[in-house]
Amino acid sequence: QVQLAESGGGLVQTGGSLRLSCAASGITFSSYGLSWYRQAPGKQRELVATITTGGATNYADSVKGRFTISRDNAKNTVYLQMNNLKPEDTAVYSCYANSSYSSLARYWGQGTQVTVSS
């Protein structure tokens, strides 16, 4: 059974930092591209950051220079380091894994709440 379990969310003040983790099980982690998405109340889900199997990264313009995505294939975990947080970063953050070998093998985590107070 495939499981993606996020952790690390919480309440932080403007300018603070959080590190989100997403631990995967049931998949060959190293062969999956990984992404973090977020969804704020009343807004569409937004792609925040991606990391390929080779380690290439891409970010939404709104988080460039503040967020860093990384992966540890030995721990089957993807991270999102979030610095200089702003109130507009408040959202539920979810990780997403998509296989490099099959377009059908795509999985979501349950999400973790990040709240940034002003």
N, C-alpha and C positions, 0 to 999 in steps of 0.2 A: 504494500500500500504506500502510495506516494504522500509525503507530508512536507509542507513548508511551514515552519513555525517562526514567526517574527517575535522579537523582543527588543526592549530598549526604549520604547516610547515613554512619554510622560509629560509633565508640566515644567516649562522652563521660561525664564524671563528673556525679554528681547536682548539679543547679543550673546546669549548663552549657546551651549553646545550639547548635542546628544549624539550617541552612536547607536544606530539600529543594526540588529543582526537578524539574519534569516537562515536557520539551520534546515537543511534538506535531508530527507531520508527516502529510500525506495527508488532512487534514480542514480544513474551514472553521472554524478555531478559535473565532472570535468568536460562532459560533452554537451552541456547546456549553456546557452546564453542566458544571462540573468539581468533582471531589471527591477527597479523600484518605481512604483506608481504612487500617486496620492490623489485623494478625493476630499475636497472640502465640502461642507454642507451647502446644498443648492448649486453645486458646480459639477462640471464634467470631470471624469477621471483624467489625470494628467500624467504623462510620462516624465519622470524626474531624471533618471539616469540609467544607462545600460552598460554592461561589460560583456564582451564576447568571450568565447572559449580561449582565445589567444591573449586576452587581457586588454584589448582596445576598449576605450571608454568614450561615452558621449553623454552630454548633459543638456537639460533644458536651459534656455538662456537665463531664466529667472534664478537659477541656482549656481550657475558657473562661477567659479572662484570661491564658493562657500561650501559646497558639498563635494565629497569624494566617495566614489563607489570602489570597492575592492572585493576580491574573492580569495578564499583559502581553500583550495581543492582538497587538501589533506584533512580539513575539518568539515568539508561539505557545507561551507557557510559563506554567505555574501554579506557584506557590510555596507552601511551608508553613514559616513561621518558627516555630520551637519554642524557647521560653525556659523557664527554670526547670525543666529536665527532671528527671523522677523515674524510679526503677528500673521502675516500673509502665508507663512509656512504651515500654519495650523491646518491639520488634515489627518485623515486616516492613511497611513502608509502601508502599502502591500508589496510583497515581493512576487516576482513572476519568473518562471523558468520555462524556456522553450528549447526543445531538442534541436541539435544541429543535423540530426538524421531523419527526423520525422516531424512534419508539420502538425501531426495529430497529437504529439506528446507535448502538451502545454499545461502548466499547473500554476495555481494561485495559492498564496497564503491567506490567512484569515484577516490580517491587518493589525496594526498597532497605532494607537492614537498619539499624536504629537500635538501639544497645545503650547503656543508661545504667547505669553502675557505681555501686554504693553506697559 
